[in-house]
Amino acid sequence: MNILVCDDDKAIVDAIEIYLANEGYIIFKAFDGVEAIEVIRDHEIHLIIMDIMMPKMNGIRATMKIREENNIPLIMLSAKSEDSDKILGLNLGADDYITKPFNPLELIARVKSQLRRYTTLGSLETRSNVYHTGGLMIDDERKNVTIDGEDVHLTPVQYKILKLLTANVGRVFSIEEIYEKVWNETSFSPENTVTVHIRKIREKIEINPREPKYLKVVWGVGYKVEKI
């Protein structure tokens, strides 16, 4: 996931970059509203953290400009704490508001919350090549898998298996069906091959693989991803 951080205070931008990069996000930087709009035009951005008081173009004007063309989640960041500033920012299109100084853990939590809403309820949902259930999202165009906004790294075979099950949420696939659809060949004793890949997938997408939330085993029948 790509996050744009825009603040005229370089130290704050660098600090936020460290916090979010440690969570696996890719960070783009801007130091005023004009630069922020240029970054958005040149790159795919999934979330914006925008300061209010900046030179050239402040955060309020930049937010208004951004909202003319897209619906990227936007968190406003400002030293101001008056209710009028918060209300103005939210009315103009901000999705959330954090006041400086901020708790890094709170910032990370708010970022994850906004990305979760965006990937499961927002604009990504309308694309036919995006599959999701609960916090699990597969973007087939980018071959990207996320859980609650966090990237999950799968091998090509693991990706194909999970995509097959998620694109047909609720349907039970036998081991033979999974093998034939993923490997594109007739199955011949595929139990061990498929089972090993399924186990690896569950280890990567489940908090507790022994109590799976997404990838279920239907004993004696096969596997399915459940709608959450």
C-alpha positions as CSV (number, residue, x, y, z in Angstrom):
1,M,0.0,0.0,0.0
2,N,1.3,3.5,-0.9
3,I,0.9,6.3,1.6
4,L,1.5,10.0,0.9
5,V,2.7,12.0,3.8
6,C,2.5,15.8,3.3
7,D,3.8,18.3,6.0
8,D,6.2,21.2,5.7
9,D,8.0,20.0,8.8
10,K,10.6,17.5,7.4
11,A,11.3,16.0,10.8
12,I,7.6,15.0,11.1
13,V,7.5,13.6,7.6
14,D,10.6,11.5,8.3
15,A,9.2,10.3,11.7
16,I,5.9,9.2,10.1
17,E,7.9,7.5,7.3
18,I,9.8,5.4,9.9
19,Y,6.6,4.4,11.8
20,L,4.7,3.4,8.7
21,A,7.6,1.8,6.8
22,N,8.0,-0.5,9.7
23,E,4.5,-1.7,9.1
24,G,5.3,-2.5,5.5
25,Y,3.9,0.6,3.8
26,I,5.6,2.4,0.9
27,I,5.9,6.1,1.7
28,F,5.8,9.1,-0.7
29,K,6.7,12.6,0.6
30,A,5.5,16.1,-0.1
31,F,6.1,19.3,1.8
32,D,3.2,21.5,0.6
33,G,-0.2,21.0,-1.1
34,V,1.2,21.6,-4.6
35,E,3.7,18.8,-4.3
36,A,1.1,16.5,-2.8
37,I,-1.2,17.0,-5.8
38,E,1.7,16.3,-8.2
39,V,2.6,13.1,-6.3
40,I,-1.0,11.9,-6.6
41,R,-1.1,12.6,-10.3
42,D,2.1,10.6,-10.9
43,H,1.6,7.7,-8.5
44,E,-1.1,5.4,-7.2
45,I,-1.7,6.5,-3.6
46,H,-4.0,4.6,-1.3
47,L,-4.0,7.0,1.7
48,I,-2.9,10.6,2.4
49,I,-1.7,12.1,5.7
50,M,-2.1,15.9,5.2
51,D,-1.0,18.8,7.4
52,I,-3.2,21.9,7.4
53,M,-0.7,24.8,7.7
54,M,1.7,24.7,4.8
55,P,3.2,27.1,2.3
56,K,2.2,27.5,-1.4
57,M,-1.0,25.5,-0.8
58,N,-2.3,24.6,2.6
59,G,-4.0,21.3,3.5
60,I,-7.5,22.7,3.3
61,R,-7.1,23.9,-0.3
62,A,-5.2,20.7,-1.3
63,T,-8.0,18.5,0.1
64,M,-10.6,20.5,-1.8
65,K,-8.5,20.0,-5.0
66,I,-7.9,16.3,-4.3
67,R,-11.6,15.7,-3.7
68,E,-12.5,17.1,-7.2
69,E,-11.0,14.0,-8.8
70,N,-10.7,11.1,-6.3
71,N,-11.8,9.6,-3.1
72,I,-8.5,8.5,-1.5
73,P,-8.7,8.2,2.3
74,L,-7.3,11.3,3.9
75,I,-6.2,11.9,7.4
76,M,-5.6,15.5,8.4
77,L,-2.7,16.3,10.7
78,S,-2.4,19.7,12.4
79,A,-1.1,21.4,15.6
80,K,-4.4,23.2,15.8
81,S,-6.9,21.6,18.2
82,E,-9.9,23.8,17.9
83,D,-13.2,22.1,17.0
84,S,-13.7,24.6,14.1
85,D,-10.6,23.3,12.3
86,K,-11.6,19.7,12.7
87,I,-15.1,20.4,11.5
88,L,-13.8,22.4,8.5
89,G,-11.4,19.6,7.5
90,L,-14.0,16.9,7.8
91,N,-16.6,18.9,5.9
92,L,-14.2,19.4,3.1
93,G,-13.5,15.7,2.6
94,A,-11.1,14.6,5.2
95,D,-11.9,11.1,6.6
96,D,-10.1,11.5,10.0
97,Y,-8.2,14.0,12.0
98,I,-5.2,13.7,14.3
99,T,-3.8,16.6,16.4
100,K,-0.1,17.1,16.9
101,P,1.7,15.9,19.0
102,F,0.3,12.4,18.2
103,N,0.9,8.9,19.6
104,P,2.6,6.8,16.8
105,L,0.5,3.8,17.8
106,E,-2.7,5.8,17.4
107,L,-1.5,7.1,14.0
108,I,-0.8,3.5,12.8
109,A,-4.2,2.3,14.1
110,R,-6.0,5.1,12.2
111,V,-4.1,4.4,9.0
112,K,-5.0,0.7,9.1
113,S,-8.6,1.6,9.9
114,Q,-8.9,3.9,6.9
115,L,-7.2,1.5,4.6
116,R,-9.4,-1.3,5.8
117,R,-12.5,0.7,5.0
118,Y,-11.1,1.8,1.6
119,T,-10.3,-1.8,0.5
120,T,-13.5,-3.4,1.8
121,L,-16.1,-0.7,1.4
122,G,-14.6,2.0,-0.8
123,S,-13.6,2.6,-4.3
124,L,-11.6,-0.6,-4.8
125,E,-14.8,-2.6,-4.3
126,T,-16.2,-1.5,-7.6
127,R,-13.4,-3.0,-9.7
128,S,-14.3,-6.4,-11.1
129,N,-10.7,-7.8,-10.5
130,V,-10.8,-7.1,-6.8
131,Y,-12.0,-9.9,-4.5
132,H,-12.6,-9.5,-0.8
133,T,-14.3,-10.8,2.3
134,G,-13.9,-9.1,5.6
135,G,-10.4,-7.8,5.9
136,L,-9.0,-10.2,3.2
137,M,-8.6,-8.4,-0.1
138,I,-7.1,-9.7,-3.4
139,D,-6.3,-7.2,-6.1
140,D,-5.8,-9.4,-9.2
141,E,-4.6,-6.5,-11.4
142,R,-1.6,-5.9,-9.1
143,K,-1.4,-9.5,-7.9
144,N,-1.6,-8.1,-4.3
145,V,-3.0,-9.7,-1.2
146,T,-3.7,-7.8,2.0
147,I,-5.2,-8.6,5.4
148,D,-6.7,-5.5,7.1
149,G,-4.6,-3.3,4.8
150,E,-1.3,-5.1,5.5
151,D,0.4,-6.9,2.6
152,V,0.6,-10.7,2.6
153,H,3.4,-12.3,0.5
154,L,2.4,-15.5,-1.3
155,T,4.1,-17.6,-3.8
156,P,2.5,-17.7,-7.3
157,V,0.8,-21.0,-6.6
158,Q,-0.4,-19.9,-3.2
159,Y,-1.8,-16.8,-4.8
160,K,-3.7,-18.8,-7.5
161,I,-5.2,-21.1,-4.9
162,L,-6.3,-18.2,-2.6
163,K,-7.7,-16.2,-5.5
164,L,-9.7,-19.3,-6.8
165,L,-11.3,-19.7,-3.4
166,T,-11.9,-16.0,-2.7
167,A,-13.4,-15.4,-6.1
168,N,-15.9,-18.2,-5.4
169,V,-16.5,-17.3,-1.7
170,G,-18.6,-19.9,0.1
171,R,-18.1,-22.6,-2.6
172,V,-16.3,-25.8,-1.5
173,F,-13.6,-27.0,-3.8
174,S,-12.2,-30.5,-3.6
175,I,-8.5,-31.1,-3.6
176,E,-8.8,-32.5,-7.2
177,E,-10.7,-29.4,-8.4
178,I,-8.1,-27.0,-6.8
179,Y,-5.3,-29.0,-8.5
180,E,-6.8,-29.1,-11.9
181,K,-7.8,-25.4,-11.9
182,V,-4.5,-24.1,-10.5
183,W,-2.1,-26.4,-12.3
184,N,-4.2,-26.7,-15.4
185,E,-3.7,-30.5,-15.7
186,T,-5.4,-33.6,-14.6
187,S,-4.9,-34.4,-11.0
188,F,-3.0,-37.6,-10.0
189,S,-2.7,-38.1,-6.2
190,P,-2.7,-34.3,-5.5
191,E,-3.5,-34.6,-1.8
192,N,0.0,-33.8,-0.4
193,T,0.8,-31.1,-2.9
194,V,-2.5,-29.1,-2.4
195,T,-2.5,-29.7,1.4
196,V,1.0,-28.3,1.8
197,H,0.1,-25.2,-0.1
198,I,-3.1,-24.7,1.8
199,R,-1.3,-25.0,5.1
200,K,1.3,-22.4,4.0
201,I,-1.5,-20.0,2.9
202,R,-3.3,-20.4,6.3
203,E,-0.1,-19.7,8.2
204,K,0.2,-16.4,6.3
205,I,-3.4,-15.1,6.3
206,E,-4.7,-16.4,9.7
207,I,-3.9,-15.0,13.1
208,N,-4.4,-18.5,14.5
209,P,-4.2,-21.2,11.7
210,R,-5.6,-23.7,14.2
211,E,-8.8,-21.7,14.4
212,P,-9.0,-20.3,10.8
213,K,-11.0,-17.2,10.2
214,Y,-10.9,-17.2,6.4
215,L,-9.8,-20.5,4.9
216,K,-12.0,-23.3,6.1
217,V,-11.5,-27.1,5.9
218,V,-14.7,-29.0,5.0
219,W,-13.7,-32.4,6.3
220,G,-14.0,-35.1,3.6
221,V,-15.0,-32.6,1.0
222,G,-12.4,-29.8,0.4
223,Y,-11.7,-26.2,1.2
224,K,-13.5,-22.9,1.0
225,V,-13.2,-19.2,1.9
226,E,-16.1,-18.0,3.9
227,K,-17.9,-14.7,3.6
228,I,-17.3,-12.5,6.6
